[in-house]
Amino acid sequence: MILYLNYHALGYPWSDVFIFILKTVDFKIFLGACLGLITVFFFPSPSRTPFS
C-alpha cells in the first residue's frame, strides 16, 4: 500500500491514486482477507462435532 502512495509524490492527484488502488487485484485480495478474518473471528466453528 505504501508503494502505491508514492504515486502522489510523482505528481498524481490523490483522487487518481485512490481510484488506481481500488482497481488493483491486491486491494481485492486485501478485502477478501479482511472478510475471511471477520468471518472466522465472529462465526467460529464448534471445537467438537456433536457426534464425537
N, C-alpha and C positions, 0 to 999 in steps of 0.2 A: 504494500500500500504506500509505503514511503517513497518507493521508486516512482510511482505514478504521480505523486505530489510534486516531484521535481519538474514536471511539465510546466507548472506555474512559473518556476524560475526561468524557463526558456521563453516566457512571454505569452503563453496561452492564458486566456481569462479563466477564472475559477469555474464558470458555467461549462465551458468546453472540457475542462479537466474532469469534472464530476460526471458529465454525460459519457465521456470515454470510459471512466471507471465502471459505470453502470452497465456498459455494453460488453465488458470483458468476461471471459469464461471464469477467470479467477474469482471475480465477485460473485458469480452464480454458485460456484463451489463453496465459497465462504457462507453464503446464505443457506445452502443445503446442510453444511456442517453445523451451523447455529440451530437450524430446525431439528436436526438429529440430536444435538446435545439437549435441547429443551425437552424433546420428546422422551429421551432416556431419563432425564432428571425428574420430570413431573409425572411420568407414567411408567414407573419401574415395573418389571415383570416380577411375579412371585418368586421367592428363592427356592421353594419346593413345589412340585406339582401335586395336585390333590390326590393322585393315585399312588404316591410312593410312601 
